[in-house]
Amino acid sequence: MAKLPPGDQEVGTRSASHPDPQHPAAETGAWSRRDFFKLASAATAGAVLPAQAAGKTAGRGDTDYDVVVVGGGFAGVTAARELSRRGARVLLLEARNRLGGRTFYSSFGDRKVELGGTWVHYTQPHVWAEVMRYGMEIVETPGVAHPERVMWLSEGKVLELPVQENWNLLKDALDRFHEQTPEVFDRPFVPRMKEAGNRLDHLSIADRMAQMKMSPAQRDLMNAMMATNCHGHVSTAAYTEMLRWWSLVDGDAVRLVYSCARYKLKAGTSALIDRMTADGKFEVRLSSVVAELHQDASRAALVTEQGERISSRFVVMAVPVNTTGLIDFQPPLRAGKQAMAREHHAGKGHKVYIKVKGKLDSLLFFAPETELFTMVFTEQAGADGGVLVAFGPPTDGKVDINNPKAVEPFIRKFLPDLSVEQVLTYDWHLDPYSLGTWCTYRPNQFSRHVDDLRAREGRVFFAGADIATGWRGFIDGAIESGLQVGQQVAVALGANS
């Protein structure tokens, strides 16, 4: 497997040799959360600030701010930019040694790849506005934009139809699967479902699929699509989450696929984060892990794991909902926030870049969630080799997806003449600052917890892709939430000035 260069190596990214060659996991391929924590501490110890933040880091005694933003993903950076441009004194604390949150632009051989959130689309108004604002160049993913072949695995056999016939088969299932959308969401970007949605929220994707009449081939194709969308097993993800996606694309199956995986930033997600950070001119402290947050009627106080105490008028918590239980909040958070921290959302799958040897065309293939991967498409085509990007459900340790030889049998089911040379992935569910991939709610979480998740608590506001009203789990959702909370905090600052 490819190893990240020194400047890009991030804790939790495994290569053919473990980051520590003497570590027991180097031989066995096993890697525990405890290993991740140990490596995280070592890797962040020497982290430096990005260029735009250097030279303006306050001393340890200079700890009084208008707003402290906890979390340097797109939600936190957006909120910090909006508030600093309104004249607030803003400090952003990020636990990792980089900004970007669950986006991670890194190297794979001679290519740059996105190990986390990647794609953007003009159906996603908030991120598209930032793309236009900063003049970011867009490129296409060939296996999604222009696949020459589409295949899928069903009952152990590889099936292939002409691209349009395959699409018609999938579109028929998607249209019927989502037919209750108008009863649940009369329009996109609403914070709550209609009452019909609350009555349906106990259903999983698997429950809904069980209600539908489909051929085995169509059912396996649909399972592959849905397992990819929720990035987990279809029995763990809520049916209402997919209805929300459908409302965001006006019930257009083509637009749904393109919104999720067609367009990406040519210079990478890190380029957009850098532009937004430079535009905001707020203070950034990396490798700063918040351990405690206390508040009273007049101030909020944060304590980092390094023992630093920081005082602020208001706080924006822009961290994944899975991780809020790692911070000691006093007074405690609302019941819904605590429940989500215990339950976690359903996004627990993997994303893998696969370098292959042999002729690789622009193609797309699917497999049901019982297989290693559910959706694979061409990232880079080539006559002598190329790169695929693959998504799959949790492996539960049964297969080492960091081993090219463990991945190769799956690829050869579809493309028997190819060999797998390298793979690259990132274990977001082991990352202590994410504990999962993109957010897909489990059954009943939307109806039971969303109001608590979005609610302000005293001097603490909450932001993040996980609680967005629109493209939840996407870069767009993170920016949407950061914009909304930035406005809310600005109003609170004015009221308390």
ZIDA-V488746 format. One record per backbone hydrogen bond with DSSP energy under -1.0 kcal/mol. CO is the residue of the C=O (numbers start at 1). NH is the residue of the N-H. E is the energy in kcal/mol with one decimal. If there is no record, write none. Layout:
co,nh,e
CO,NH,E
CO,NH,E
This chain:
co,nh,e
1,16,-1.0
5,8,-1.8
5,9,-1.8
10,13,-2.0
12,427,-1.1
20,23,-2.3
23,26,-2.5
24,27,-1.1
24,28,-1.4
25,29,-2.5
32,36,-1.8
33,37,-2.4
34,38,-2.2
35,39,-2.4
36,40,-2.7
37,41,-2.1
38,42,-1.7
39,43,-2.7
40,44,-2.1
44,47,-1.4
50,53,-1.6
50,54,-1.4
53,56,-1.5
59,62,-1.5
61,63,-1.3
63,311,-2.7
65,313,-1.7
66,314,-1.7
67,91,-2.1
68,316,-2.6
69,93,-3.0
70,318,-2.9
72,100,-2.9
73,77,-2.6
74,78,-2.0
75,79,-2.4
76,80,-2.5
77,81,-2.5
78,82,-2.6
79,83,-2.2
80,84,-2.5
81,85,-2.2
83,88,-2.1
84,87,-1.6
89,66,-1.5
89,67,-2.0
90,283,-2.0
91,69,-3.0
92,285,-2.6
93,71,-3.1
94,288,-2.6
96,287,-2.9
100,103,-1.8
102,117,-2.2
104,115,-2.9
106,113,-2.8
108,111,-1.8
111,108,-3.2
113,106,-3.1
121,124,-2.0
124,128,-2.0
125,129,-1.7
126,130,-1.3
127,131,-2.3
128,132,-2.3
129,133,-2.7
130,134,-2.3
131,136,-2.3
137,266,-2.8
139,264,-2.3
141,144,-1.3
141,145,-2.9
142,146,-2.5
149,364,-1.9
151,366,-2.0
152,159,-3.4
154,157,-2.0
157,154,-2.8
159,152,-2.0
162,166,-2.6
163,167,-2.3
164,168,-2.3
165,169,-1.8
166,170,-2.0
167,171,-3.2
168,172,-2.1
169,173,-1.3
170,174,-2.5
171,175,-2.8
172,176,-1.9
173,177,-2.7
174,178,-1.9
176,179,-1.1
178,181,-2.3
181,184,-1.5
181,185,-3.1
184,194,-2.4
194,197,-1.4
194,198,-1.2
195,199,-1.5
196,200,-1.0
197,201,-1.2
200,203,-2.1
201,444,-1.9
203,239,-2.4
204,208,-2.0
205,209,-2.4
206,210,-2.0
209,212,-1.4
215,219,-2.9
216,220,-2.2
217,221,-1.8
218,222,-2.6
219,223,-2.6
220,224,-2.0
221,225,-1.9
222,226,-2.7
223,227,-2.7
224,228,-1.7
225,229,-2.2
226,230,-2.4
227,232,-1.3
231,348,-1.9
231,349,-1.7
233,236,-2.1
234,206,-1.8
237,205,-2.2
239,243,-1.5
240,244,-1.9
241,245,-1.7
242,246,-2.2
243,247,-2.0
244,248,-1.5
246,251,-2.6
247,250,-1.2
249,252,-1.0
252,256,-1.9
253,257,-1.9
254,258,-2.5
255,259,-2.5
256,260,-1.2
257,261,-1.4
258,262,-1.7
262,141,-2.0
263,120,-2.3
264,139,-2.5
265,268,-1.2
269,273,-2.2
270,274,-2.5
271,275,-1.9
272,276,-2.4
273,277,-2.4
274,278,-2.5
275,279,-1.9
276,280,-1.4
277,281,-1.9
283,92,-2.9
285,94,-2.6
289,305,-2.8
291,328,-2.6
292,303,-2.2
293,330,-2.7
294,301,-3.7
299,296,-2.5
300,312,-2.4
301,294,-3.1
302,310,-2.7
303,291,-2.7
303,292,-2.0
304,307,-2.1
308,304,-2.4
310,302,-2.9
311,65,-2.1
312,300,-2.8
314,68,-1.9
315,461,-3.1
316,70,-3.2
317,463,-2.7
320,323,-1.8
323,326,-2.1
324,327,-1.4
328,293,-2.7
330,295,-1.7
334,338,-2.0
335,339,-2.5
336,340,-2.2
337,341,-1.9
338,342,-1.3
339,343,-3.2
340,344,-2.7
346,348,-1.1
347,437,-2.2
350,392,-2.1
352,390,-2.8
353,424,-2.0
354,388,-2.8
355,421,-2.9
355,422,-1.3
356,386,-1.4
357,419,-1.8
360,382,-2.1
362,148,-3.7
363,378,-2.0
364,151,-2.0
365,376,-2.6
366,153,-1.9
368,371,-2.3
374,367,-1.7
375,391,-2.6
376,365,-2.8
377,389,-2.5
378,143,-2.1
380,387,-2.0
382,360,-3.1
384,358,-1.7
386,356,-2.7
387,379,-2.9
387,380,-2.2
388,354,-3.0
389,377,-2.1
390,352,-2.6
391,374,-3.1
391,375,-1.6
392,350,-2.5
395,398,-2.0
399,401,-1.2
400,403,-1.9
403,406,-1.2
403,407,-1.3
404,408,-2.1
407,411,-1.5
408,412,-2.5
410,413,-1.0
411,414,-1.1
411,415,-2.8
415,418,-1.9
419,357,-2.9
422,355,-2.6
424,353,-2.9
426,428,-1.5
427,431,-1.3
428,436,-1.4
431,434,-1.9
431,435,-2.7
440,346,-3.1
441,238,-2.6
442,445,-1.9
444,448,-1.7
445,449,-2.6
446,450,-1.5
449,453,-2.6
450,454,-1.8
457,460,-1.9
459,315,-2.4
460,457,-3.1
461,317,-3.3
464,467,-1.5
465,468,-1.1
465,473,-1.5
470,472,-2.4
471,474,-2.1
474,478,-1.8
475,479,-2.3
476,480,-2.8
477,481,-2.3
478,482,-2.4
479,483,-2.5
480,484,-2.2
481,485,-2.6
482,486,-2.2
483,487,-1.9
484,488,-2.1
485,489,-2.8
486,490,-2.0
487,491,-2.1
488,492,-2.0
489,493,-2.7
490,494,-2.0
491,495,-2.2
492,496,-1.4
